[in-house]
Amino acid sequence: MPQTLELQPFDRTNSEHIRAATDVWNSAVNVCLTISADFLAYNATPATGLSQEGRIALLDGDPAGFVLASVLPDEPLVTPPSLGWVDAIAVSLAARQQGIGAELLEWAEQWLAEQGCTAVTLGSSIRPFTPGLPVELRSEEFFTKRGYANPPGEETRQTVWDVSASLAGYTPPRSVHEIDGAVRPAHPGDEDALFAFLRREFPGRWRYEMEEYLHGGGRISDVMLLWTERGVDGFCQLTFEDSPRPMERYYPYSLPRPWGQLGPIGVSEDSRGRGYGAALLDAGLRRLHDNGVNGCVIDWTGLLDFYGKFGFTPYREYVRLIKRLA
């Protein structure tokens, strides 16, 4: 008998929906990209101004796939309001080759079009499952057949990387030198100085994400600040295994534990070229090392040479794909 496919609205408050989507994702990916129900619930937590909807595909009543899509219409400094995200899409291994993925993707594109989007990109959403499409999944052809291509103006395939290193024996490279400033962990009370810096230098996504992180109960001490005579001139964020931001969102499973993460990281535009970035990165890595971190990830970057000086090598590759919506 023909099997019956139903697309059911995803309810982020329903633990059975969270578990079903988690199980589908883990069936669809390799062991290096598995997630927990807590991680999926964290990524489905509402963010300020964000609209997110999803569907669970039921095949004869059993979960066989899911998709989440989102749009942030009122933060043009973070993302163009015309661009939406397919946050995550997966079909369980046993339900492949039945058109379920195509139907879920079509639903997501239609929903985003109804929100006013004229383009959609894979991954890289506000609480990202991935910064793009993981190359190791070998699913690029599925999307390119359905109109996904390089970002506008880019003739060559666009990729970004997670890079990783063992910090067990970390020592600073020669590129690190003394600067006219100091780097230390942020303390309660440093928030105003941090946000003044972010509004001045990084008013888009990094400012927005830091607001969300701290307003959601994140630890200010997970942030490192570079101070000069004019105040904060740089920052970087750290993730430990006990941080509110889940460590597993960086898929560190093949690295030696304890795990840690660094990023984003940035310094004032008029301070670049003076060694501030290297000093800030070194201070963050030394703090991770001093807290026992071994396997460390710096995610979502194209600066392979810069991080390579600190012992980081490519860990995971993602391709960036965008589709124009009719």
N, C-alpha and C positions, 0 to 999 in steps of 0.2 A: 504494500500500500504506500502511496506517496506520503512523505513526511510533511508535517505541518510546521511552518515557520511563523513565529509571532515576535514582533518587536515590542517589548514592554518598557515603559518609562523607568529609568533608573532613579531610585530613591536613596539619596546619600544617608538618610537617617535609618534605613532598614539594614540591619546587620546581615540578613540573608543576601541582600543585593550586593553588599560589600564583599561578602565571602564568595559569592558566585562569580563576580567580576575578577576577584583575585585568583580564583582557581582557573578561570578561563585564560587569564594572562599567563599564569605559570605553566599551563599546558601548551601555550603557543610559543614560548621562548625557550632558549637553552638555560641551563642551570645558572649561568653567570648573570642572568637578567631577571631572576625571580624577585618577587616582592611579597610583603606581608599584608594582611588585612589592615593593620594599623597604618602602614604606608599609604595604601589606597585611600583610606578614610581621611588621612591628612591632606592628600592631594585633592580630595573632593570637598574640603572645608571651604565655605564661601569666603572670598576675598572682597575687599571694598570695591564696589562698582563693577564687579565681575558677574557676568551671566554665564552659567554653565548648565548644560543639559546632557542627558545620555540615554542610551537604550541598551537593554539586555536582549539578546536574541535567544528565544526559546525554541528548540527543535523538538517537537512532540513533548513540550512541557519541560524539557531539560535545558539548562543554560549551555549555550554553544558559542556565544560571542558577546562582545560588548563594545561600545564606543562612548567616549566623552568628548564634547566639544565646548568651546568657551569663547567669549568675546569681551573686551574691555572698552566700551564705547566712549567713555568720558575722560580718558587719560591719554590725550594725543602725544604727550611727551614720552609715554611708555611704549605705546604702539599705535599705529594708525587705526582709527575707528573702523576703517573699511577692511581691516585684516582680522580674520578669525583663526582659531587654532583647532585642529583635531588633537586634543590632548593625548588620547590613547585609543587604540583600536586593536582588537585581538579576536581570533577565532580559534577555538580549541582544536587540537591536532586531529581528533576523531571526526570533526565536522567540516574539514576542509573540502574544497572542490564542489561545493553545493551553492555557491553564490551568496553565502552569508556575509562575507567581508564586503562584497560589492554593495549589497543592500544597506549595510550599516554605514558605509562611507557615503552613499547617496543620501541617506537620511541626515547625516551630519552636515553635508554640504547644503542641503535644502534648508535646514534649521538656521545655519549661519547666514544664508542668503536672506532669510526672513528677518534676521537681526540687522540687516543693512550692509552685510559684508559683501565685497566684490572680489575678495581673494581669500584663500585659506592656505595655511602652512601646517606641516606635520611636526608635532612636538613643539618644544620651546615655549610652552605656555607658562602662565604665572607660577603655578606650582608644577614644574615639569616632571613628567615621567622620564623623558629624555630630551636632549637639546635638538634632536632631529631624528631621522630614521637610522637606527643602528645598522651599520653595514653588515655586521655578522649575521643578521637575520635573513639576508639575501632575499628581501621582499621588495626591492626597488622596482622591479619590472611590473609588479602588481599595480603600483601607483603611477608609473610612467604611462602605462596603457590607458589610464583613466585621466590623463591630462596634466599630471604633475611634472614639473620641470624645474630647471635652474631658476633662481630668483631673477626678476627682471633686470636686464642689463648685464647679466653674467653669461658669458659664452661657454665657460668651462664648468665642470661639476664642482659644486661648493661643499666643502666638508669642514667640520670642526672636530676637536679632539678632547677627550679626557687624557691627562697625562698622570703618571704615577711614579713614586720613588719609595724606597725604604729609608726611613729616617733613623734607623737604629744606630748608625755611625755617622750621622750628619755632621758635616763641617762646612763653614761658609766658603764659597768660592772667592777667588781673588777679586772679582768684580765688586765685592762688598767693601766699602770704605767708610770712614767716619764722616758723618754729615753734620750740618749746622741745624740740629734738631734732635728730638728724642722720640722713641717709639715705646709705648706701654699699653697694657690692656685698658680698655675703657672702664670707667667707674660710674656708678649711679651719680647723676648730676652732670655727666658729660653729654647728655642727649642733645641739648640745645646747640652746643658747639659742633657736634657731629652732623646735625641736620642743616646747620648753616653752611657747612662745607659741602654736603651733598646737594643742597639746593643751588649752590653756586657752580659746582663742577660736574655733578652727575644728576641733573634734575629729573631724569627719566626713570628707567627701570630700577636702577640701584637705589635711588631715593625711595621709590614706591615700595620695593621689597623690604627695605630696612624699616619703613613705617609699619608695614604689615607684621614683620617679625617682632618688633618691640611691642606694638599694640596687642599682639597675640600672646604676650607673656614670655617672649624670648629673652635670653640673658644678655645684658649689655656687656658683660665681661667676656663674651665670645667674640667681641670686636677688638681689634688692635688699632690704635690711633697714632698717627705721626703728627707730633706737635712741633711747630716752629714759633718764632716770635709773633706771628700774626694769628696764631691759633692752630686749629686742625688743618693740616695740609695733605693728609692721606689717611686711608683706612684699608683694612682687610678684615674679612670675617672668617672665623674658624668654626669647624664642626668637630665635636668629640662624640664618642659613642653615647654619652648621656645628654647631648644637646637636644633642645626641643625640636630643632630641624633634623629630621631623620637621617642618620648616616647612610642608611641603605639606599637613599635616592641616588647615590653615586656608585652603586653596585661594586663595592670593594672586595667581593668575596674571594677572589683569587690572590689577594694581597695578604701579607702576614699581619696578624693582629698584634696589639690593638690598632684600630683604624682611626684615621683622621682625615680632614679635608680642609682646604684653604681656598677662599674665593667667595665673592669677588674681591678684587684688590685694585686700588687706583690712587693716584696722587694728582695734585693740582696741575693744570695744564702749563702754567708758567713756571712750575718747579721741575719739569721733566728735563732729563739730560744731566741731572746733578747727583745722581746716585740715590735719590730718595726711594725709588721703586725697589731697587735691590736691597736697600737697608730695611725697608718695610717687610719685604718678602722674607728676608733672613730672620728678622725678629719673630715673624709668625711661625716659621719653620722651627726655630729654636724653641719657641714655647710649646709647640706640639711635641717635639723631641723630649723636652724636659718633663712633659707630662706622660711620657711613656709610649707615645704614638710611634708605631713602626710603619705600617702601610699607609701611605698618604696619597690622596687624589687631589689634583687641581683640575676642575671640570670646565668644559665648554670654552675652549681656547683655540686660537690659531697661532699662538706665540711659542712654537716648539723650540726655537733657538734660545729664546730668553730663559725659559724654564729648564731647558737642557743644561744650562750652565750650573744649575742647582741640583743636577742629578736626575731630573725627570725625563721619562721616555714615554712615547705614545702607548696608551693603554686601551682606549676604545675610540673608534671612529664613527662619526655620524654624517649623513648626507642631508643637505638642506634642500627641500622640495616645496614648491609653491604652485597652486593652481588658481587661474582666473575663473571666477564664477560667472555664468551667463546671467 
